[in-house]
């Protein structure tokens, strides 16, 4: 007799579900679940995150993937993200308007509960925050002559180096942060090429677009025009002093500060308060200084121009300062009601109406790009306006990239199989539980149900739940089985009696 090995592992005995709806529900559910799981697994596992730099993190994140707004528990592994950047003190920077260049000089945050105290920071933590609440504290115009390089002297015997001091704020994740900027403008810098003589130099501005950034286009035109006009005026003043054998100005500086009386009209000559120093070289080491107390004036351009104070360049210098003031506000995107030449056509026309006169008083430095008044050229440029600005810098971003075909197929397939198996297990457990509650014999094999004794009792139990027609048919079958069983027992007893008689 061959022995049967019994393993420690076993398999279950199964029987078909007695529901007509079970098979179509499983097939349809399988197809729907497969499609849904494939879709979800593709969204959550079909991409790899790669690192790249971006100058516009908001656009990079918004254009990452089409299902970026889905719940994070599904797409956390493939959602694009960008890190904020640290702009350290003394770093050169510019805005998305690509006009002037600035130097970051201070960064701080006000301490909580103490507005007069502040925490100084080594860098500006920045994430495409809109620049806000900018104010220009002062604008300095430094005039130089013989101390400049030979190249600069060829363009203009006098030069004007303008420096502006600006304070701004941003609203970030850590709260409101304040910072200071400085910017310098010199139309003929030391690095100017001699080959550009008699041409528009286009220095200091990174880019220009008269259609999309018309205000900055006119701002550059104002700055270069009044720079050329002012420096040539200083040249004429020195020539006049030389002709009369008088000592001339060697160097000078002027500081323009917005008037505390909040004058809203930038055309007003009292818009700025002005402080100044001019050094007159008398020769043999002797010099004299022109300063405000000399004229007993009230530190206003209107007063200095009214008394015809030497050196007679107050209007040109005031216009240059206002041009730089307006250009900075436009470049930094200050859209508030702050007076701005470049945001109003009538004001701009006022400051450009004397371009033809200024062009008669320039040296070899040719201004531009516009050399005619606003009304003449406004049809050839775009509309004036100020748009919000952000600092232009690079951000390290993680962006999703679709996996290769084979890797994508394998990843989604494995994930689908895991989900489908779990769904099948849950579905069968729920169905078995409901069926067992309704039918006590549902967990027994069909062969066991067909036996005698307890099997008949289970059949009778099922019999009570069937319809009247089924009950009648089942009753007949059970009766026949009982009669056949009785006959077999009678026959068996007869056979046993006959065998006993034969043995006797």
Secondary structure, 3 states (H helix, E strand, C coil): CCCCCCCCCCCCCCCCCCCHHHHHHHHHHHHHHHHHHHHHHHHHHCEEEEEEEECCHHHHHHCCCCCCCCCHHHHCCCCCEECCEEEECCCEECECCCCCCEEEEEEEEEECCEEEEEEECCEEEECCCECEEEEEEEEEEEEECCCCCHHHHHHCCCEEEEEEEEEEEEEECCEEEEEEEEEEECCCCCCCCHHHCCCECCCCCCCCCCCCCHHHHHHHHHHHHHHHHHHHHHHHHHHHHHHCCCCEEEEEEEEEEECCCCCCCCCCCCCEEEEEEEEEEEECCEEEEEEHHHCCCCCEHHHHHHCCCCCCCHHHHHHHHHHHHHHHHHHCCCCCCCCCHHHCHHHHHHHHCCHHHHHHHCCCCECCCCCCCHHHHHHHCCCCCCCCCEECCCEEEEEEEECCHHHHHHHHHHHHHHHHHHHHHHHHHHHHHHHHHHCHHHHCCHHHHCCCCHHHHHHHHHHCCCCHHHHHHHHHHHHHHHHHHHHHHHHHHHHHHHHHHHHC
